[in-house]
C-alpha cells in the first residue's frame, strides 16, 4: 500500500470561500465609508471657501471680483490679474508661497 499524498486543496478552497464571504460582507461598509469621506471632503472645501471669503471681506476685497479672477483655481492667471489690478501690495506677506507652496518671488 502506497502512502496517500496529502494536498492542501481542501484548505485552499475553504480559505478562498472564507475570503470571498468576508469581502462580500465588507463591501457595504466600504461604500458607506467612501460616502462619509466624500461628504466630509465637500464640507471641508465649503468651510475653507467660507473662511477665505470672510477673510477677504474683512480685508476689503470684492469677493465676486476675486471669484471672477480665478474661478477654476488657475493660480498663475490669478497672480497676474492681481498684479495688473495693483492689488499685490495688499496681499499678506508670503501669500505667493501659500498659493503654490514654492517661492515665486
C-alpha positions as CSV (number, residue, x, y, z in Angstrom):
1,X,0.0,0.0,0.0
2,X,1.4,3.4,-1.0
3,X,1.1,6.3,1.4
4,X,-1.6,8.8,0.4
5,X,-0.2,12.1,-0.8
6,X,-1.6,14.9,1.3
7,X,-2.7,18.0,-0.5
8,X,-3.9,21.4,0.7
9,X,-6.7,21.6,-1.9
10,X,-9.4,21.4,0.8
11,X,-7.8,24.2,2.9
12,X,-7.1,26.3,-0.1
13,X,-10.7,26.1,-1.3
14,X,-12.0,26.7,2.2
15,X,-9.8,29.8,2.7
16,X,-10.8,31.2,-0.7
17,X,-14.5,30.7,0.2
18,X,-13.9,32.5,3.6
19,X,-12.1,35.4,1.9
20,X,-15.0,35.8,-0.6
21,X,-17.5,35.8,2.2
22,X,-15.6,38.4,4.1
23,X,-15.2,40.6,1.0
24,X,-19.0,40.4,0.4
25,X,-19.7,41.5,4.0
26,X,-17.2,44.3,3.9
27,X,-18.4,45.9,0.6
28,X,-21.4,47.8,2.1
29,X,-19.2,49.2,4.8
30,X,-16.6,50.3,2.3
31,X,-19.3,52.1,0.3
32,X,-20.5,53.8,3.5
33,X,-17.0,54.9,4.4
34,X,-16.5,56.2,0.9
35,X,-19.7,58.2,1.1
36,X,-18.8,59.7,4.5
37,X,-15.3,60.6,3.2
38,X,-16.7,62.3,0.1
39,X,-19.3,64.3,2.2
40,X,-16.5,65.3,4.6
41,X,-14.3,66.4,1.8
42,X,-17.1,68.5,0.3
43,X,-17.9,70.1,3.7
44,X,-14.2,70.8,4.4
45,X,-13.9,72.5,1.0
46,X,-17.1,74.5,1.6
47,X,-15.7,75.6,5.1
48,X,-12.4,76.7,3.6
49,X,-14.1,78.7,0.9
50,X,-16.3,80.4,3.5
51,X,-13.2,81.1,5.7
52,X,-11.4,82.8,2.8
53,X,-14.5,84.8,1.8
54,X,-14.8,86.2,5.4
55,X,-11.0,87.0,5.4
56,X,-11.2,88.7,2.0
57,X,-14.3,90.7,3.0
58,X,-12.6,91.9,6.2
59,X,-9.5,92.9,4.2
60,X,-11.7,95.0,1.8
61,X,-11.5,92.7,-1.2
62,X,-14.5,92.3,-3.5
63,X,-15.2,88.5,-3.3
64,X,-17.2,88.4,-6.5
65,X,-14.3,90.0,-8.4
66,X,-11.9,87.5,-6.8
67,X,-14.1,84.6,-8.0
68,X,-14.1,86.1,-11.5
69,X,-10.3,86.3,-11.5
70,X,-9.7,82.6,-10.5
71,X,-12.9,80.6,-10.9
72,X,-11.1,77.3,-11.6
73,X,-8.1,77.7,-9.4
74,X,-5.7,78.9,-12.1
75,X,-3.1,80.4,-9.8
76,X,-0.8,81.8,-12.4
77,X,-3.6,83.8,-14.0
78,X,-4.8,84.8,-10.6
79,X,-1.4,86.2,-9.7
80,X,-1.1,88.0,-13.0
81,X,-4.5,89.6,-12.6
82,X,-3.8,90.6,-9.0
83,X,-0.6,92.4,-10.2
84,X,-2.4,94.0,-13.1
85,X,-5.1,95.4,-10.8
86,X,-2.4,96.7,-8.4
87,X,-3.5,94.6,-5.5
88,X,-0.3,92.7,-4.9
89,X,0.7,95.2,-2.3
90,X,-2.4,94.4,-0.3
91,X,-1.8,90.7,-0.2
92,X,-0.3,89.4,3.1
93,X,3.4,88.6,3.3
94,X,4.2,85.1,1.9
95,X,1.0,84.9,0.0
96,X,2.7,83.6,-3.1
97,X,4.3,80.8,-1.2
98,X,0.9,79.8,0.3
99,X,-0.6,79.7,-3.1
100,X,1.9,77.4,-4.8
101,X,4.0,76.1,-1.8
102,X,7.1,77.2,-3.7
103,X,8.8,80.5,-3.6
104,X,7.9,82.6,-6.7
105,X,9.4,86.0,-5.7
